[in-house]
Amino acid sequence: MLFWLLQHYGHLLESVSARTTGDSRIFLTGRVAAASVTAFVLSIVFGPLAIRWLKSRFRERIASASATLNALHASKQETPTMGGLFVMSAVLLSTLIWGNLQNAFLLLTLSVGILLTAIGAADDWIKQRTTRNGLTARHKLAAQIIVGVVAGIAVFVLQRTDPQAGAIVWPIGSGELALGPWIALWIAFVVVGSANGVNLTDGLDGLAAGCTVFCGAAMTTLVYISGHRELSDYFGVPHVVDSGEVAVTLAALVGAMLGFLWFNCHPADVFMGDAGSLPTGGLLAMAAVISRQELLLVIVGGVFVVETLSVILQVSCFRLTGRRPLRCSPLHNHFVFRGDHENRIVTRFWIASAVLAIIGIACLKLR
């Protein structure tokens, strides 16, 4: 099935890629900066209007499996949610203004963001409008996997003329693991994992948004370098023709998140919801897979990785031993249960995210 899809749709994707003009790189640096500022301004200006609209329709319902956590977060009850809708709208509009819409990588990245926004919005809507707790875990995961696999096939097709296409590149050293067309499954894993990692981190005011700013800034830099022949040669990273255009969307994400953070800082006026967390993780993942820096994303997005692993550890230990190593998972809830103030937890996670972003960029020169 995978090979049939590659052969059947390969010519279509290649025709889109062939229309990409090389002239757009001349002003790419300026457009990346402009996209970030535009998305920030859009979030700041239209944020209050969006929050008022969301407040009349979608309010947070605190209903976790932990009665203690529900009590600790009781003050967050009725806070408007689905704020990710105006964040992603700012990202989309800014990209449409400043991006080269003939670039296949850019269009693919936007498509993944839009589809994951739709999945997250559907999950949030069901939570708000029915007695169900959103989409079933099976349906939600299946929808994300489909998006990830299609994205993986498209990335491989667009890059298959490159000698390094279908390879996982080590973050340190010059080694790589060749997977060929099966790289599509790896890309799907990265997209789904990243989307859910951000989703799990989005539990305290400003936590996921602030970490996204640092991680997004690093990924913007990485995908920009990947698309620039001289810089990619200097840093020893794979040069992926036309991939630098994705930096416009990533920069827009950083700007939009900074604007969202204006309203999401403690005490939050609005929450992101799955409509924001899922596409945020998806956009970060797309920048990583297009620039072949998936393993470096593990370092740069280390906070999201640790939050995900804390849930896996908690569930696994409880099933095997009947005991829980953390007071509550994900990890940030462990510190909430410990009695740490929310601002202290969030600030320290931001610091960790900033340090990991610096380490990730520093790894480039270790090659």
Helices and strands as residue ranges (DSSP letters): H 2-18, G 22-27, H 28-55, H 67-72, G 74-76, H 84-98, H 104-129, H 137-159, E 167-169, E 176-178, G 180-182, H 183-201, H 207-226, H 229-235, G 243-245, H 246-264, H 274-290, H 294-300, H 302-321, H 331-338, H 342-362, G 363-366
